[in-house]
Amino acid sequence: MAKQRNPEPPCPVTLCRKAIGGKWKPVIIYCLHHGIDRFGELRRHIDGISKQMLTKQLRELEEDELVLREVFAEVPPRVEYTLSERGKSVLPVIRAMKKWGECQQVKAE
């Protein structure tokens, strides 16, 4: 019987990229942190995102336990999204991305 090797732990950067990578997830996290918590508000604040893509990204963030979804039993139904504690732990990364982007804007002017 062949001895099985323990697999290498995943690269930490890969884990981070998987959780918050892509075009929309960092922007969604940034918006949620700034109090934009309803689907329609998110869609208005995120230029160019479709309903389908916003839904997909919110579901993935929820599956990765970065975002909490709360459904209120009202007519019409109301859903609010908030950052979980795990989601809040990503904020230093989002702030660093924002700071870097601001520096690039200044250089481009």
C-alpha positions, -999 to +999 in steps of 0.1 A: +000+000+000+014+034-010+019+060+017-003+091+010+013+125+015-005+152+033-015+178+008+001+212+010-020+238+027-036+262+001-018+294-006-031+322+017-033+346-012-053+321-032-078+317-003-082+355-001-086+358-038-112+330-038-133+347-011-131+384-023-116+383-057-132+393-089-147+425-103-176+429-079-170+413-045-147+440-031-171+467-043-200+450-026-181+446+006-171+483+005-208+493-001-221+471+027-195+486+051-208+520+043-244+512+051-258+504+017-277+472+027-306+467+003-304+450-031-318+479-050-294+504-032-264+481-040-274+479-076-277+517-079-244+523-063-224+497-083-221+510-118-225+484-145-235+453-124-265+434-136-293+420-113-281+384-121-245+392-113-253+410-080-275+381-069-247+356-078-220+376-060-242+381-029-249+344-027-212+335-030-204+360-003-231+345+019-218+310+012-183+321+022-199+335+054-187+370+046-222+384+043-254+378+063-288+380+046-319+388+067-354+385+052-381+405+069-417+391+068-433+422+053-454+430+022-436+436+000-407+414+013-376+432+024-341+417+025-311+434+040-274+424+038-248+430+064-212+421+068-206+392+092-177+392+116-157+373+090-167+399+064-155+427+087-122+410+090-116+416+053-121+454+056-083+461+060-078+445+026-106+466+011-092+498+027-058+490+013-073+485-022-092+519-018-060+537-007-040+522-036-068+532-060-068+568-047-030+570-052-034+558-088-061+585-094-036+612-082-009+599-104-032+598-134-042+635-130 
